[in-house]
Amino acid sequence: MAEYPILDLSLLHEITAGDQELIEELLVLYVENVQERLERLQEVVNQEDSEAIAREIHTIKGSSASVGARQMEILSSDLEQHF
């Protein structure tokens, strides 16, 4: 995983035209969203609901890709292949 950055800042700069305030807002929203998704993922894992697990993983992957959270995107993509 070390070959991938935790966060691809070049993507964030590209999609925000380098607006540092917007970058910070996006990252705060991302972290809040992923925390909620991970909590939900734990719930559906406990319920053994494979369809809901796949949905949560897919959502995390998409959110991660949209802000350049490369390692989380790749981990989610790897997990997604199992569902």
C-alpha positions as a Markdown table, in Angstrom:
| # | Residue | x | y | z |
|---|---|---|---|---|
| 1 | Met | 0.0 | 0.0 | 0.0 |
| 2 | Ala | 3.0 | 2.3 | 0.5 |
| 3 | Glu | 3.2 | 2.8 | -3.3 |
| 4 | Tyr | 0.0 | 4.8 | -3.1 |
| 5 | Pro | -0.4 | 8.1 | -1.3 |
| 6 | Ile | -2.8 | 8.2 | 1.5 |
| 7 | Leu | -4.2 | 11.4 | -0.1 |
| 8 | Asp | -3.6 | 12.5 | -3.7 |
| 9 | Leu | -3.2 | 16.3 | -3.1 |
| 10 | Ser | -2.8 | 16.9 | -6.9 |
| 11 | Leu | -6.3 | 15.6 | -7.5 |
| 12 | Leu | -7.7 | 17.9 | -4.8 |
| 13 | His | -5.9 | 20.9 | -6.2 |
| 14 | Glu | -7.2 | 20.1 | -9.6 |
| 15 | Ile | -10.8 | 19.8 | -8.7 |
| 16 | Thr | -10.8 | 22.8 | -6.4 |
| 17 | Ala | -8.5 | 25.0 | -8.5 |
| 18 | Gly | -6.2 | 25.1 | -5.5 |
| 19 | Asp | -8.8 | 26.7 | -3.2 |
| 20 | Gln | -7.4 | 25.7 | 0.2 |
| 21 | Glu | -10.6 | 26.5 | 2.1 |
| 22 | Leu | -12.6 | 24.3 | -0.3 |
| 23 | Ile | -10.0 | 21.5 | 0.0 |
| 24 | Glu | -10.4 | 21.6 | 3.8 |
| 25 | Glu | -14.2 | 21.6 | 3.5 |
| 26 | Leu | -14.2 | 18.6 | 1.2 |
| 27 | Leu | -11.9 | 16.7 | 3.5 |
| 28 | Val | -14.0 | 17.4 | 6.6 |
| 29 | Leu | -17.1 | 16.2 | 4.7 |
| 30 | Tyr | -15.3 | 13.2 | 3.5 |
| 31 | Val | -14.1 | 12.2 | 6.9 |
| 32 | Glu | -17.6 | 12.6 | 8.4 |
| 33 | Asn | -19.1 | 10.6 | 5.6 |
| 34 | Val | -16.6 | 7.8 | 5.8 |
| 35 | Gln | -17.0 | 7.6 | 9.6 |
| 36 | Glu | -20.7 | 7.2 | 9.1 |
| 37 | Arg | -20.3 | 4.6 | 6.3 |
| 38 | Leu | -17.8 | 2.6 | 8.5 |
| 39 | Glu | -20.2 | 2.6 | 11.4 |
| 40 | Arg | -23.0 | 1.4 | 9.0 |
| 41 | Leu | -20.6 | -1.2 | 7.5 |
| 42 | Gln | -20.0 | -2.6 | 11.0 |
| 43 | Glu | -23.8 | -2.9 | 11.5 |
| 44 | Val | -24.4 | -4.7 | 8.3 |
| 45 | Val | -21.4 | -7.0 | 8.9 |
| 46 | Asn | -22.9 | -7.9 | 12.2 |
| 47 | Gln | -26.2 | -8.6 | 10.5 |
| 48 | Glu | -24.4 | -10.6 | 7.8 |
| 49 | Asp | -26.2 | -8.7 | 5.1 |
| 50 | Ser | -23.9 | -9.2 | 2.1 |
| 51 | Glu | -25.9 | -6.9 | -0.2 |
| 52 | Ala | -25.7 | -4.0 | 2.3 |
| 53 | Ile | -22.0 | -4.7 | 2.9 |
| 54 | Ala | -21.3 | -4.5 | -0.8 |
| 55 | Arg | -23.2 | -1.2 | -1.0 |
| 56 | Glu | -21.4 | 0.4 | 1.9 |
| 57 | Ile | -18.0 | -0.7 | 0.5 |
| 58 | His | -18.9 | 0.7 | -2.9 |
| 59 | Thr | -20.0 | 4.0 | -1.4 |
| 60 | Ile | -16.7 | 4.3 | 0.6 |
| 61 | Lys | -14.7 | 3.5 | -2.5 |
| 62 | Gly | -16.5 | 6.2 | -4.6 |
| 63 | Ser | -16.2 | 8.8 | -1.9 |
| 64 | Ser | -12.6 | 8.0 | -1.4 |
| 65 | Ala | -11.9 | 8.2 | -5.2 |
| 66 | Ser | -13.6 | 11.6 | -5.4 |
| 67 | Val | -11.3 | 13.3 | -2.9 |
| 68 | Gly | -8.1 | 11.4 | -3.8 |
| 69 | Ala | -8.0 | 9.2 | -0.7 |
| 70 | Arg | -6.1 | 6.6 | -2.7 |
| 71 | Gln | -5.3 | 4.0 | 0.0 |
| 72 | Met | -8.9 | 3.9 | 1.2 |
| 73 | Glu | -10.1 | 3.7 | -2.4 |
| 74 | Ile | -7.8 | 0.7 | -3.1 |
| 75 | Leu | -8.7 | -1.1 | 0.1 |
| 76 | Ser | -12.4 | -0.6 | -0.7 |
| 77 | Ser | -11.9 | -1.8 | -4.2 |
| 78 | Asp | -10.1 | -4.9 | -2.9 |
| 79 | Leu | -12.9 | -5.7 | -0.5 |
| 80 | Glu | -15.5 | -5.0 | -3.1 |
| 81 | Gln | -14.2 | -7.9 | -5.2 |
| 82 | His | -15.3 | -10.3 | -2.5 |
| 83 | Phe | -19.0 | -9.3 | -2.6 |
